[in-house]
Amino acid sequence: MSSVLESWIGSYEQLLLKGAQAAPVAGVARRMYNLCISQSSASIAALREIMETLGIPWPDPPNGDTSPLRVVLESAYRFQIHLWFDIRLMPRSTSLGARLPFIHLRPSDHIITSFQEHQTVLASGAYTKYWRQFYGVFRDSKSATIPPEEFIDSTRVVQTFVFQTLFNVTTGTAAEGPKRIPVSSLGVYTGKLSSEEWKKELTNAFPMVDISDEDLVSVSDVSILRSIGAIFNSFSSTQILYQVGWQVAQMYGPLADFNLMIAKYGDSTEAQSTLPAVCAKEVDGAFRGLAATLVRTPEAEFKLRGVLKNILETTASMITEATWLHKWMKDIAVSKLWSMRIVLWQTFGLFKNTLVNDIYKNYTDNATSMFEFMLLSSAALHALRNAVPQGTVDILMFPDTVSLPLFIYDRALNELSVRASAIQPPLYSGTGTKVMTYAGLGFLFTQHLFYALDELGRQVLPNRTIDEGKNGTCFSSAFTAALEKTFPCLQTMPDEHFSNHLALKVTFAALQKDVSEEEELPVDPLFTDEEIFYMGICYLMCHLPGALDFLFTDCNKALSNFPPFAKSYGCKIGSKMNPENKCTFFD
């Protein structure tokens, strides 16, 4: 997966350059990218101005009357600096008399990177030196006394706790399931951070919304709130604010001073090679949705729509034909799949080349530094959100294209987002065969599709409400009972096996259906289409030791429980890749 991302980052500036021919706003984005790369006119002073606006003038003490919750809310919504979580403001409407959430929270994409970078610094044994390098650049007075090592070590303790706690949420280690919670009950999950403070700071962050105690907050997983509670229970507001300021300094300081880039990444060579990725991420966040628009072609859209539709139809058919599920469970499961929102191009009616410049018309090319671009783009995003009718398109729903994982399934929203960076080899090629498409992007799509029906996904019904069994029958528990009764092997296997095996089975069936309808030349005369399919999937899953496990799947475990694989390669019964006892589904 990382190689896919590296390829995307390497071609990011070229994408903007080419895109500017049809959409001049891409030229504005490219200028921001180049300012970031060259660090032209960038300064710590400009960054500190943003930080002081937020009430975190690191390394100076934070403002005494500043709420840490206000800082993380305002930084995410106003400046697109997602420290702990991403925020989406939802349409204020009701459905069938039910109150809908006005805001949705999910873990920040920054957490994985921040956690890994922090672990690298700790492993080097040079945390104190690293901290002092940032302090030396950020402090106002060169004569200021550097804090003692005990103070620096205390910042390490706080940051390690915060990053580890949030990382566990991001990776699903602490997952409990999605939830909708009234504002008046948020404090139940966040310890010392009371419901009253939540209401106060949500009102401050979103003055355009008349927030009441009964209004609902949606979370992709309730562990997000518990992690926030753990942080507030463990440290004082001053400690948390100082940590947040230190986090922002590490995220953006290297873009204002290349010496900090070297301090962060070890040496000049590594710092220089990392800079394009860091800059691409900032530009992508500022011009949200633009890269997805530029990479879109009618041919790719037509081809991928066909593949994804075929996979959905195949999945629905297999569920409908399952003899071990009651009809009412089948109906809910199929409805859940068809009601899933797929964020790729389905809302891009507004995103034709002729309209792109109208959508981004509030973006200006007058900025002289990357940080000025950040401020101006934040204002432009607000104007864009206010200009587009609610329910038509939310520009902020499009994920950035410079992060992993490439597919994001949000159980609370029943929404599957595909980063535009996935629409490239080896996951997809405009000149590739169907086998290549299904083994790449198709398999990943199917894998995430089944998160809607895994143990946590089953808690959410097709209308996106939480299944509480109010009508006498709970879909989640009934579906689970049927699974465990028919497939007892599930109880000894991790939940990921459920989605991985089903992804193999469904993608393989969808491919066979698609190829049978239209003959095409084989990829290689030495291999069958089936063998190419398996090779493609295993190439996709391949990763080096030490990689983040939750981003990958074990190819051998997945294929050893898939009978067609053993048949294709003639694996003997009882061998590692063809065990006598398999855990299979829908057979």
N, C-alpha and C positions, 0 to 999 in steps of 0.2 A: 504493500500500500504506500509506503514511504517513497518508493521509486515513482509511483504515479504522481504523487504530490511534488516531488522534485522536478519532474518533467514539466508540470503545469507552471511552477514558479519560474523555471528557466525560460518559458515562452510568454510570461505574463506581459512584459513590456511590449513585445511584438504584437500580442493580442490587442493592446490598447492602441498601438500605432496603426495597425490595420483597421481597427474599428473606427478610428477617427475619420476615415474616408467617408463613411456613411453617417456617423454620429459624432459631430465635433466635440460633444461633451467627453468622449473618450480621450480626446487630446488634453482636456483639462485634468482628467485623472492621471494621464501620463506625466503631466508637468508636476503634479504632486509626488508621483513616484520618483521622478528624477531629482526633485528637491530633497527627497528623503535619502536617496542613494548618495547624493553628493554632499548632503548635510549642509547645503547652501543656506546661509542666513539663519540656521538653526541655533538656538541658544537655550541655556538652562533657565535664563530669565523668563523666556516665553513659556516654558513648561511650568515653572514655579507660579506664574500668574494663573494658569489653569488650576494648579493644585491649591493655591490660596483661595480661589473662588469656591472650591469645594470644601475649604476649611481644614486642609491637610498640608500645611506649609513645611513639609519635611525638608531638612532635618530639624527645623524648629519645632517646639512643642505644638500640638494641635490646639485649635481654638477651644476654650473650655466649655462653651455652650453648644458645641457641635455634636449632633447625634451620629454615631457610626452608621446607623440604619439609613439616615438621610443621605449620607455620603455615598453608600453603595447603590442606593436607589437613583440618586441624581446623576452619578457618574455613568450608570448604565443607560438611563433613558435620555439624558441631556447631551452627554458627550460620547456615548457609545464606547465607554470604557467599562467592559464587563468584568468586574473583579471577582464576584462570587456567583452571579447568576445573570442570565439573559431575561429581559422583560419584554412582554408583548401586551400592549393595551388592546383589549377585546371590544368588539361592538357592543354598545349598550342596548340590548333588546331582550325580549322574552320569547320563549318557545313553548306553546301549549300551556301557557300560564306559569311556566317554570322560570325562576330567576337564573340568569346565566352569569358566569364569572366576568368581572370587568378587567381582570388582569391575570396574566399567566407567567409563572416563573419556571425556568429550567436551568440546569447547571451551565456555567459559562464555559465556552470553548477554550478560554485562556487557562483554565485550571490545570489541564494536563501538561501543557508546556511549562507553566510556572512551577508546578511540582517537580517536573523532571530537571529543570534548571536549578532549582533549589537543592535537589538531591546531589547534583553534580558538584555544586559549590561545597556542600557538606563533606562529600567524599574526598575532595581535594585537601581538606584540612586547613583551608585558607579563608574561612568565613570572616574572621576578624579583619584580615587584610582587605578582603573584598568589600566589606562594609565601609571601612575607612576610606577606600578609594572613592566611593560614591559620596561619602560625607565631605571629603575634601573638595569635590567639584560643586556640590549643592549648597554648602554653607555660605552665608552672606559675607561674613568677615573672615579673612584669612588668619586673623589673630585669635579666632575663637578656639577655645580649648576642646580637644577631641575627648568625648566621653570615655570613662574608664572601661576596661575590658568586661567588667561585670555587667555593665549596662548593655554593651554590644551583645553579650551572650544571652541576655534576657530577650533581646529582639529575635535572636535565633530560635529560642524556645517558643515564643509566640507564633512566629511565622511557620515553624515546622508543624505545630499543632493545627493552625488554620489550614495550611495546604493539605496536610494528610487527611483532615476531616472532610474537606471539600472534595478531595481526590477520591475518597471512598464513595461519595455520592455519585460522582461522575462516572466511575467505573462500575457502579451497580453493586459494589461490595456491601453497602448498607441499605440496599433497596427494600422498600416496604410496599410500594404501589402508589399510583396516582391518587389525588384527592382534591375535593372542592371544600373549602373551609370558609365559614363566615368570618368577616373581619373581627367580630367580637370574640372569636374562639382561637385566633392565631396564637395568642400567648400560651395556650395549652401546650403547644408544640415547641415554643421557643424560650422556655424557662424565665430568666430574669427580664427578657425582652417582652413586655406586656402587650396585651391586645390594644390598650389605650395608646401606647407609643406607636404601634403599627398603624393605627387609624390616623394619628397625628402626622406621621411622616409620609404615609401614602397620600394624605390630603395635601401636604406641602409639595410632594413630588408631582402630583397630578391635579393641579388646581382647576382644570377644566372638567373634572369629574366630581359630582356631588356624592361623596362616599358616605354610606350609612353602615351601621353595625351589621345589618343583614346582608350586605353585598358580599359576594363570594370571590375568593382568591383561588385560582387553580394552580396546582403544582404538578410537574411531571412525575415527581415522587415526593412523598411526604418527608423523606429523609433530608431533603433540602432544608426544610424548616427545623428539623431536629439538629442538623449540623450548625445552623445559625444559633440555635439555643445553646448548644455545647460551647460555642465560641464565647457567647455573652455570659455564660455561667462560669467560664474559666478565667476570664480576664476583665479588667476594668475598661470603661469606655475610652480612657486615655490610652491604654495599651493597644486596644483594637484600632483606634484612629491612627496611632503611630505606625502600626503594622500596615494599615491600608496605604498610608503615605509612602512607606518604604516599598510596598508592592508597586505603586505607580511609578516611583523613582526608578525601579529596576526595569519596568516595562518600557518606559519612554526615555529615560536618561541616556541610554546608549545611542538614541537617535539624535541627541543634541550634542553629544561629545563622543568622538570615536574612541577616546581613551577608555571610556566606560564600556564601549562595545568590546574592546580588547580584554578588559577586566572580566567581563561577563562570559566571554567565549574562549578565553585562554591565551590566544595569540592573534596577531594581525591577520594571518592567513585565514584562520577559522572565522574571525570576526567579519572579514571581507566576504567570505563565501556565504555567511549567514544573513548578511544585510539584505539581499534581494527578497528573501522570505519574509523578513520582518517588515520591510517596506510594502510588499505586496499585500500583506495582511492589513496594514493600516489603510491603504488605498481602497482595498476591497470593503472594509468596514465603512469608510466614508462615502463610497459610491455603491451602496448596497444594491445588489441586483443587476448592476451594469455588466459585470463579467458574464453572467448567465445569459444576458441578452446578446452580447457580442459573439458568444460561442454557438449560439443557436443558428441552425440552418433548417430550411424546410425539409431537406432530405433526411437529416438526422431526426427531426421531430417526427416525421412520418414513420420512419423505421422503428424508432423506440416506442412510439405509441402502439404500434402493432405488436411488438414483443411484450410490452407490459400488459396490454389488453389480453393477449393470449395466455399469459401466466395467470392473470386474475381469473379468466374463464376456466382454465384447467384446475385451479385451486378450488373454485366454487363447485365444479363438477365432482371432484374427488370427495369433497365434504358431503355433498348431496347424496352420493352413492354409498357413503359409509353406513354399514348395517348396525354398527354398535352405538350410533347416536340417535336419540329420539328426534323426531321431526322438528319439534319446537327449538331444540338446541341447534340443529342444522340451519334453521331459518335465521336465528340470531347470528350464528357464526358467519354465514354467507353475507348477511346484511352488513355485518361489521366490516367485512373486506370491501364490499362495494361502496360503503360510505367513507372509506379511508380517503383522506385528502393527500394527494401526491404533489409535493412542491417541486416541480421541475419546470414545466412550461405551460401547465394547464391554465394559469391565470394570465398568460402573456398576451391576451388580446390587446392589452394596453401597450405591450412592449414590441411593437413593430418599429422598424428602423425610422419610419416617417414620424413617429411620435416620441422617440427616445429623448430628443432634445427638449420637447415640451415637458416631459416628466422631470427632467433634471434642470429645468430652466433657472431655478434659484441658486444653482451652483455657480460660483464666480471664479475667475481666473486671476484675481487681483492679489492673491496671497503671495507673500515673499518668503515664507518658511513653511515647513511641514506642519508645525504646530498652529500656525495661522490657518492653514487649510483645515485642520481638525476643528477649530472653532467655527469657521465659516460653513463647513459641511454639516456640523451639528445643527446650526441654524437652518440650513437648507433642508435637512431631513425633517425638522419640525414643520417647516412650511409645506413640504411635500405631504406629510401625514395629514395636515389640515386641509389641503387642497383636494385630495382624492376622496371621493365619497366612501363612507364606511361600508365595509362588506365587499367593495370592488376589488381592492388589492391593498395589502399592507406591505410596503416596501421592506419593512424590517423582518418579515417572515422568511425572506430568502437568506439562507445561511451563507457565511463567507466561504470562499472557495480555497482557502489556504490553511485548512485545519483537517485533522482526522478526528473521528472516522468520516469516511466519504458519504455514508448514509446515516441519517439520524431518525430514529422512530420515537415519537413522543406519545406515550400511552394515554396521557390525559386528553390530548387533542385528537387521538387516532390519526396522526399526521406523519407521513413519511417524507422527509426532505432529502433530496439528492443534490450534493454539491456539484456545481458545474465542472469542477476539476475531474469528476468521474467520467465525463463524456470525452474520453481520449484513450488511446492505446495504453495498456493492453485490455482495458475493460470494454472499450468500444472503438471501432474504426469504421468510417464510412465505406471503406472498400473491403472490410472484413466479411467473412461468411456468417451465416446465421449461427453455426456451431460456435464460432468465436464470441458472438454477441451474447448467446445464452450462457456460455461458460464463464463469461466475465460479468458484465453489468447485470445480465438476467439473473444469475445465481445470487448475487448480492441483494438484488431487489427482492427476490423470493425469500431469502433468509430473513430479511427485515420485515417482510410482509407477515410472517408468522409470529412476530413479536406481539401482534394484535391478539393472538390466541394463546400465548404462553401464560404461565401462572399469574403474572402481574397484569398482562394485557387483558385477560378475561374479566378483570374487575370493572372494565369500562364497557358500557353497552353501545350499540350503534349510534344512539343519539348523544353520545359523549357524556352521559350521566354515569355516576358510580353505581355499580350493581349492588344493591343492599337487600335484595330478596323481598321487597315490599309486597309483591304480588303472591307471596307464598312459595315461590320457586326461585332459587338463586342460580343464575346461569353459570357463574364461576365455579361454585362447588359441585354442581351437577355435572358439568363438563369434565372437571377434574376426576370425579368419581368414576365416570364412564371410561376415561383414559386409563386410570389405574386398574380398573377391573379387567379391561381388555388387554392392556399392555403393562403387566406388573413389573416388567424390567425397568420402567421409567423411574420407579421409586429409588433405584440404586444409581441412577445416572443424573448428571447435572442438567439443569433446565435447558442449557444451550443445545443439548443433543436433540431436543424436540424440534427447534427451528432449523438446525443444520441438516438433519435427516430429511425432514419434510421439504426443505429447500432443494435438496438433491433429487428427491422423488418427483416433485412437481416440475422443476426446471427441465429434468430429463424427459418427462412426459410431454411438456409443452414444446420442447425442441422436436421430438419425434412427430408430433402433430403438425408443426410448422414446416418441417423439412419434407414431410410426405405430401404436403399440399403444393409444394413447388420445388422441383429438383434443382440442385445447384452443384457446381463442380466441387470435388473434395479438396480440403486444404492441402493434403499430402497423400499421394498414392500409396505410400508405405503404411499409412494408418487409416483405420476406419473413423467415421465421424464420432462414434462413441468413444474411441480411444483419445481422439483429439479433445473431446468434451472433458474427460477425466483429467487429462494433462493440463488443460486450461484452468480447471478448478484448483488443482494442486499447486500450479504456478501462482495462482491468486492467493492461496493460503500460506505460501512459503514465507518464513520469516526467521531471522537470526535469533539465537539464544539471547535472552535479556529484553526482547521486545515486549511491549505491553500486551499481555495475554488476551485482554478483553477485546482488542482490536482484531484478533485473528481467530482462525478455526484450525483444529488439528485435522489435516487432510486424511491421515490414515484411520483415525477413529470414525470419521464420517463415512468413508468409502467401505470400511470393513463391515459395516452393517447394511450395505446396499447390494443386494444379490446381483443386479445386472452388471456391476463392476467385476465381480468374481467370474461371471460367465464370459465377459469380454476378454479377460486375461487368463482364463483357464486356471484360476486358483483352486487348489485342492480343498475339499471340505475338511475342516479342522485346522487349516493353516491360519496364520495371523490375519490375513486379509479375507478369509472366508470361514469364520468361526461357525461351529455347529449351531450355537444359540445366538441368534441375532435379535436386536431390539428394533423392530420395524413398525411402520404405521400404514394403515389403510390397506393392508394385505389380507 
